[in-house]
Amino acid sequence: MVAYGAWPWARDALEALLASTPPVIEVIVVDNASPDGTADRLEAEVEGVQLLRNARNEGFPAATNQGAVRARAPVLCLLNSDALVTPGWYPAMRRRLDDPRVGAVVPMFLDLQGRVLEAGATLGADGWTVPVGRGLDVADPSVSFPRDVDYGSAACMLVRTDAFRELGGLSEAYGPGYYEDVEFCLELRSRGLRTVYEPGARVEHAEGASSDPEHAVSLAARSRVTFVSRRAGDLEGRPRLEQLDVYPHRVVHARDRITPIRVLVLADRWPVSDGLGFRLVSALSTRSHDVRVTVAASRVDPDEMERLLALGVEVIPDAEAASLEARPSHATLVVVEGPAAAARFGEAIARTQPQAAVVYDLTGPCGPDHVAARRAEAGMLAASQVVLAPSEGHARFVRQISPRAEIVVVPPGTPDLDRALASALALTGVALPDDAFA
């Protein structure tokens, strides 16, 4: 923890740490010449803290590196003096580091009113950064699934000690601070280590309690210039994060750039236990760092939604055609679960996702309006690259409507469903991971 004034916040942050964290930790506080006597209060009133005093304000990156040199544990937590951890934060984040491919973990940050402040953050072509989910309710599904992120704020970040030291800590090129955490996460990724957002960990953050807001804005603008000059190669091909009131979809595109294969499964209701989409989600959910799987349905069973979110699958409940309008040209592959889904989403798919390969599952539900559903199905068959049929009779019917579609026949009870599913998806031309159905 780096402290610069704001003693009441530093005290509250340490109290929250004590109340919500197992006692087998060491706490190192680096005081950057606090003007309000914070170092003296720490020394006089707090036991069990290793205190380092700087004669001047060395800035956040340099002071963090000072403290990290003293740390003995295999895992470091960088924690701001105005960040209040909550019960369960540590085990939720620490479990992510059991995966050797993960280098850092960040929590869901909340403002002091309990709303989302940051659910991971994303980076634009111009160097601007945008926190994902700001202002949303903590239960909103769009911020409730773990995923890889470009970066997360170092206000609370769990990182492997050996990785931190191998990278030389936080870059001190940013002076007092801002953007050093962005560069750090990019450096981790360049070495094959991911940064993961964990929504099960919640941390309240007062955002700049020890700094003047106008001065903070000025520092951030200056650091952005430094960042762009140092990391121009990392910005190529990213969307511009400006005019978000006019182009709000840019945030979703930037968020998911890190997972270039994006599978959108559309259903009238979920789950569809005997459908292609259900099996596809089950197979790919364990590879959420390689593939973004999104399930959009008009009705989603609450228990099933909770299960999917925990697996890293994005869920859009109460989905309508407008849900696709909000993310134009986003999906790599669209899977449509039967006639009812075709009726609900068919026109929107053609209009908003023209770049996507489309797979149609004949076994999906029809819904109450059979006439409208079957009409929509005819249009969907004509628009699909691949059709999954339950029998040769169904396949002959499809060939009459869509002679160019690839048809994969998978009778009910097929013992090797995964192999048939992999064959069907291979026909779309979308290069899914080799071990997606291992």
Summary of the structure (lengths in Angstrom):
residues: 438
radius of gyration: 24.7
end to end distance: 43.4
largest distance: 84.1
contacts: 1487
relative contact order: 0.09
helix: 39%
strand: 23%
